[in-house]
Amino acid sequence: MVAGRTDALLTDDVTGERVVSGFAPVPGTSWGVVTQEPWDNIVGPVRDRSRLLLILLVIGGIVSGGFVFFAVGRALEPIRRLTRAAQRVGRGDFEHGIEADTDYELRGLATEFDTMTHALQESYIDLERRVEERTEANRQLYLQAERRAEELRQSEDLVRSLLNSTGEGIYGIDLEGSCTFANAAGLKLLGFKGDGELQGRNMHALVHHTRANGAPYPVEECRIYRAFREFEGTHVDDEVMWCADGSSFPAEYWSYPVEREGELVGCVVTFVDVSERKRAEEDLRQAEKLAALGKLSAGLAHELNNPAAAAQRSAAQLQARLEELERLAVRLGGLGLDDAQWARLRDMSAQILAAAAGGSGLSPLERADREEAVAAWLSAQGIDEGWALAPALAAAGMERLEAVVSELPAAARQDALAWVSQSVGAHELVETIAVSTTSISELVGAVKSYSSMDRAREQEVDVHEGLESTLRILAHKLKAGTELVRASDRSLPSLLVPAGELNQVWTNLIDNAIDAAGPDGQVRVRTFRSDDWVVVEIGDNGSGIAPEIQPQVFDPFFTTKEVGKGSGLGLDVARRIVRDRCHGEIGFRSEPGDTRFWVRLPLTRVPATGAEEPAQRAAG
């Protein structure tokens, strides 16, 4: 406690009991008064009253809570009914409505809830119906999908069976050139055991890497891939394919693009081994060539026979004239002819031959009149058989004849003039023999050029040489009256071609043109250059080729000629030679009075070795 100030303090007394001590100072003194009161005496009444108050508060709270609970229960009952109804609706029970209480304001809400419940019930029923319908539709779709899947499996099996049953090799490649499938025939042709050896591998690098002549074949130039580059199919029959063992075979193939949903995904290649066909085509070319030669043999024999017969006759007559000249020379020598007189006789003979070679310029009637005048003059001079000497002596002219005869002894005139006549005749026979043998030589040369005997199979040739050889061989057909018109560009360069086979083309085209033109028609042979091509055009003014048969002109065994006059192979063989052997083009256009077949040959190209040759070398 603080002196001089009133204070109170809760302490323990000497007995340990809790007491409240109070202190108050006595004014004016230093004394103070101290009082003590036990703590329980102070707080006991307050504690008793607090407990009572607490009990009363608890009782009041319980009573109040019960009242509030009852009131809230009454207020929440409609909500509970709505909740129970909602739970029934949630479970799908739309049969029981809501128990409405007219004493509550929630009656309207219950009515609306009932209305909503009925609407939900109808929607639920409709939904169930739709679900059932959709379920049935889905079931049908599932069954349909299963059927289609089964049909697809069957279709795939059928396609696989068809692919494996066909004789042609077939394989597919993707845009990278990798194999996607191969059929059994393709595996067999290429020498592989299963498609697993091909799938995923680059087919160009595997089976198409080298050309027929052994040169590398860049994939950029591969015609199979034209299906990719140009989105169109290709057809090739002059290349080779390589097998698993390193051998090769001549192949014909077709490449077609494959698209899915309008997008290019790869291509399919179909190929066949044409080794047998190549050999058959070669045999066919030879057969057609022999047939063409056989067809020309009659005319060729006639062309050869005429000059040969003329040469033979002339040789026989020449022998007789030489014997007669020898006899006359001996007799004239006995009659004393000097050198000057012999020189005059020889000059007369040379003059007559020169006049005959240069032409006298006389018409046949004028020549006959001169011969008659000479014969009469000879008879007047006492020359026997003057009519026989007159044809040879008439070319000398009367003045020359009179001058020479006047210088001869009378006894020698008969033999001298006979010697001149025999000498002129002998020279004419020698000229006839020379012309005949030259004609024979030209014919033999034309035949050799036509067949390209003693020359390489493929060489640099002038197309005009082959055309002229062919025309020379066919000259007997042109003699019937057919007019030949040439329009040649002699500046055209030589071409590397199989000359003998190309001459076969000219023979077929020119022979057909002569037949179409007829005896009074016209055949035209024209050569010219078009860009990087040499073009040979052979035409006629015949009746033309009917439009309905023009698409069949190059078909094998198709002919418009009478039975026995045409095999129908000429144009087919010509097309194969031009296209396959010469790497050129052949075509035609025709209308009445103007039919033209044209052959286009490239100016430069790689020499053709033939697909079968490297294939055989590789295999051997």
ABEGO torsion letter per residue (X at the ends): XBBGBBBBBBBBBAAGBBBBBBBBBBBGBABBBBBBBBAAAAAAAAAAAAAAAAAAAAAAAAAAAAAAAAAAAAAAAAAAAAAAAAAAAAAGBAABBBBBBAABAAAAAAAAAAAAAAAAAAAAAAAAAAAAAAAAAAAAAAAAAAAAAAAAAAAAAAAAAAAAABABBBBBBBAAGBBABBBAAAAAAAGBABAAAABGBBAAAAAAABBAAGBBBBAAABAAAAAAAAGBBBBBAABBBBBAAGBBBBBBBBBBBBBBGGBBAEBBBBBBBAAAAAAAAAAAAAAAAAAAAAAAAAAAAAAAAAAAAAAAAAAAAAAAAAAAAAAAAAAAAAAGBBAAAAAAAAAAAAAAAAAAAAEAGBBAAAAAAAAAAAAAAAAAAGBBGAAAAAAAAAAAEAAAAAAAAAABBAAAAAAAAAAAAAAAAAAAAAAAAAAAAAAAAAAAAAAAAAAGBGBBABBBBBAAAAAAAAAAAAAAAAAAGBBBBBBBBAABBBBBBBAAAAAAAAAAAAAAAAAAAEAABBBBBBBBBBEABBBBBBBBABAEBBAAAAAAAABBGBBABBBGABAGAAAAAAAAAAAAAAGBBBBBBBBBGBBBBBBBBBABBBBBAEAAAAAAAAAX
